[in-house]
Amino acid sequence: MKANRITELFGIQYPIVAGGMVWCSSWRLASAVSNAGGLGLLGAGSLPPELLREHIRKMKEATQKPWGVNLPMMNPKADEMVDVILSEGVKIVFTSAGSPKKYTARFHEAGIKVAHVVASSKFARKCEEAGVDAVVAEGFEAGGHNGKEETSTMVLIPECRRATSLPLIAAGGIGSGQAMMAAMALGAEGVQIGTLFALSQESSASEAFKQRCVELQEGDTMLALKRLSPTRLIKNAFYDRMTQAEEAGATADELRELIGFGATRRGIFEGDVENGELEIGQVASAVSEIKPVSQIVSELVSDFEATRQRLLNM
């Protein structure tokens, strides 16, 4: 796999980024991805500021390769997390769920490279205006929170490629080297992968959650909570309660009250697969085995190269 703008920007071997997922992306997962040649991201969304600091320090011990932090800006403690990121000398930050202008200048002043996650070409243009270093375009196949436009990755990537000249990373539904090649053909220069790594041996998600995910069939995840923030969920008792409430006309505030506190922690981290909020991508239906990160990355790269050769021979 040849070097490109993404590998050169982040100093990595392969243009593969592990999404910074809540309750999955601890220092163990992030460092394993970095050590395998990709870019590991800590998921700050489920780490209080001081725990984020602890994970950052463990990352420094676990890998000498480049790594970063995913910062969801809608988190009420985002400002405190930024202080931790700056004080600990983090070199790469992926921001999401907010305006790319909010922290980019401050991060750049500290020598930090910034990528921002978008779900539309409109916001890809705003990223360029904000001066970020790279854009992650995430289609609605992805797990967790999605854009309200519900644009698929195959449609979103070429739209974003036309909208910005920045290095572009594709996300959403990418679970193989073949999908990586497809994203590259559409204009991406790298991929961000969540589901495969969420279901790896090094993921901090509970074994019950992982096992539930590897049993999923096509169509077993759906977008829900559209009055709040569209979120891809596994169909379970929690999902049924949410969709029934939405269909009955529940307001955003009523939905928040129904969700309660700690639903994702209960589902993903603690393993309550019926009453917890289970976020995972559509591509989970293609995953049948929980593998180590090193094997996942190796298979992605070899599958990509085999696909490239097959296309050259056509």
JOLINFEN-V592498 format. One record per residue. N is the residue number from 1. RES is the residue in three letters. PSI is psi as a letter, one per 40 degrees, with the letter a starting at -180 (999 if undefined). BURIAL is b if it has 16 or more other C-alpha atoms within 10 Angstrom, else e. Layout:
N;RES;PSI;BURIAL  N;RES;PSI;BURIAL
This chain:
1;MET;h;e  2;LYS;i;e  3;ALA;i;e  4;ASN;a;e  5;ARG;d;e  6;ILE;d;b  7;THR;d;b  8;GLU;d;e  9;LEU;d;e  10;PHE;e;b  11;GLY;f;b  12;ILE;i;b  13;GLN;d;b  14;TYR;i;b  15;PRO;f;b  16;ILE;h;b  17;VAL;h;b  18;ALA;h;b  19;GLY;i;b  20;GLY;g;b  21;MET;h;b  22;VAL;h;b  23;TRP;e;b  24;CYS;d;b  25;SER;g;b  26;SER;a;b  27;TRP;d;b  28;ARG;d;b  29;LEU;d;b  30;ALA;d;b  31;SER;d;b  32;ALA;d;b  33;VAL;d;b  34;SER;d;b  35;ASN;d;b  36;ALA;e;b  37;GLY;e;b  38;GLY;a;b  39;LEU;h;b  40;GLY;i;b  41;LEU;h;b  42;LEU;h;b  43;GLY;g;b  44;ALA;e;b  45;GLY;d;b  46;SER;e;b  47;LEU;h;b  48;PRO;i;e  49;PRO;d;b  50;GLU;d;e  51;LEU;d;e  52;LEU;d;b  53;ARG;d;b  54;GLU;d;e  55;HIS;d;b  56;ILE;d;b  57;ARG;d;e  58;LYS;d;e  59;MET;d;b  60;LYS;d;b  61;GLU;d;e  62;ALA;e;b  63;THR;i;b  64;GLN;e;e  65;LYS;i;b  66;PRO;i;b  67;TRP;i;b  68;GLY;a;b  69;VAL;h;b  70;ASN;h;b  71;LEU;h;b  72;PRO;h;b  73;MET;e;b  74;MET;e;e  75;ASN;h;b  76;PRO;e;e  77;LYS;f;e  78;ALA;d;b  79;ASP;d;e  80;GLU;d;e  81;MET;d;b  82;VAL;d;b  83;ASP;d;e  84;VAL;d;b  85;ILE;d;b  86;LEU;d;e  87;SER;d;e  88;GLU;e;e  89;GLY;f;e  90;VAL;i;b  91;LYS;e;b  92;ILE;h;b  93;VAL;h;b  94;PHE;h;b  95;THR;i;b  96;SER;i;b  97;ALA;f;b  98;GLY;a;b  99;SER;h;b  100;PRO;e;b  101;LYS;e;b  102;LYS;d;e  103;TYR;e;b  104;THR;d;b  105;ALA;d;b  106;ARG;d;e  107;PHE;d;b  108;HIS;d;b  109;GLU;d;e  110;ALA;e;e  111;GLY;f;e  112;ILE;h;b  113;LYS;h;b  114;VAL;h;b  115;ALA;i;b  116;HIS;i;b  117;VAL;h;b  118;VAL;i;b  119;ALA;e;b  120;SER;i;b  121;SER;d;b  122;LYS;d;e  123;PHE;d;b  124;ALA;d;b  125;ARG;d;b  126;LYS;d;b  127;CYS;d;b  128;GLU;d;b  129;GLU;d;e  130;ALA;e;b  131;GLY;e;b  132;VAL;i;b  133;ASP;d;b  134;ALA;i;b  135;VAL;h;b  136;VAL;h;b  137;ALA;h;b  138;GLU;h;b  139;GLY;i;b  140;PHE;e;b  141;GLU;e;b  142;ALA;i;b  143;GLY;i;b  144;GLY;a;b  145;HIS;h;b  146;ASN;i;b  147;GLY;i;b  148;LYS;e;e  149;GLU;d;e  150;GLU;f;b  151;THR;h;b  152;SER;i;b  153;THR;d;b  154;MET;d;e  155;VAL;d;e  156;LEU;d;b  157;ILE;d;b  158;PRO;d;b  159;GLU;d;b  160;CYS;d;b  161;ARG;d;b  162;ARG;d;e  163;ALA;d;b  164;THR;i;b  165;SER;e;e  166;LEU;i;b  167;PRO;h;b  168;LEU;h;b  169;ILE;h;b  170;ALA;i;b  171;ALA;i;b  172;GLY;h;b  173;GLY;e;b  174;ILE;h;b  175;GLY;e;b  176;SER;i;b  177;GLY;d;b  178;GLN;d;b  179;ALA;d;b  180;MET;d;b  181;MET;d;b  182;ALA;d;b  183;ALA;d;b  184;MET;d;b  185;ALA;d;e  186;LEU;e;b  187;GLY;e;b  188;ALA;i;b  189;GLU;e;b  190;GLY;i;b  191;VAL;i;b  192;GLN;h;b  193;ILE;h;b  194;GLY;c;b  195;THR;d;b  196;LEU;d;b  197;PHE;d;b  198;ALA;d;b  199;LEU;f;b  200;SER;i;b  201;GLN;d;b  202;GLU;e;b  203;SER;i;b  204;SER;e;b  205;ALA;i;b  206;SER;i;b  207;GLU;d;b  208;ALA;d;e  209;PHE;d;b  210;LYS;d;b  211;GLN;d;b  212;ARG;d;e  213;CYS;d;b  214;VAL;e;b  215;GLU;e;e  216;LEU;i;b  217;GLN;i;e  218;GLU;h;e  219;GLY;e;e  220;ASP;e;b  221;THR;i;b  222;MET;i;b  223;LEU;h;b  224;ALA;a;b  225;LEU;f;b  226;LYS;d;b  227;ARG;e;e  228;LEU;c;e  229;SER;h;b  230;PRO;h;b  231;THR;h;b  232;ARG;h;b  233;LEU;i;b  234;ILE;i;b  235;LYS;h;b  236;ASN;a;b  237;ALA;d;e  238;PHE;d;b  239;TYR;d;b  240;ASP;d;e  241;ARG;d;e  242;MET;d;b  243;THR;d;b  244;GLN;d;e  245;ALA;d;b  246;GLU;d;b  247;GLU;d;e  248;ALA;e;e  249;GLY;f;e  250;ALA;i;b  251;THR;i;e  252;ALA;d;e  253;ASP;d;e  254;GLU;d;e  255;LEU;d;b  256;ARG;d;e  257;GLU;d;e  258;LEU;d;e  259;ILE;d;b  260;GLY;a;e  261;PHE;h;e  262;GLY;f;e  263;ALA;d;b  264;THR;d;b  265;ARG;d;b  266;ARG;d;b  267;GLY;d;b  268;ILE;d;b  269;PHE;d;b  270;GLU;e;b  271;GLY;f;b  272;ASP;g;b  273;VAL;e;b  274;GLU;d;b  275;ASN;e;b  276;GLY;i;b  277;GLU;h;b  278;LEU;h;b  279;GLU;h;b  280;ILE;i;b  281;GLY;i;b  282;GLN;d;b  283;VAL;e;b  284;ALA;d;b  285;SER;e;b  286;ALA;e;b  287;VAL;h;b  288;SER;e;e  289;GLU;i;e  290;ILE;h;b  291;LYS;i;e  292;PRO;i;b  293;VAL;d;b  294;SER;d;b  295;GLN;d;e  296;ILE;d;b  297;VAL;d;b  298;SER;d;e  299;GLU;d;e  300;LEU;d;b  301;VAL;d;b  302;SER;d;e  303;ASP;d;b  304;PHE;d;b  305;GLU;d;b  306;ALA;d;e  307;THR;d;b  308;ARG;d;e  309;GLN;d;e  310;ARG;d;e  311;LEU;d;e  312;LEU;d;e  313;ASN;e;e  314;MET;999;e
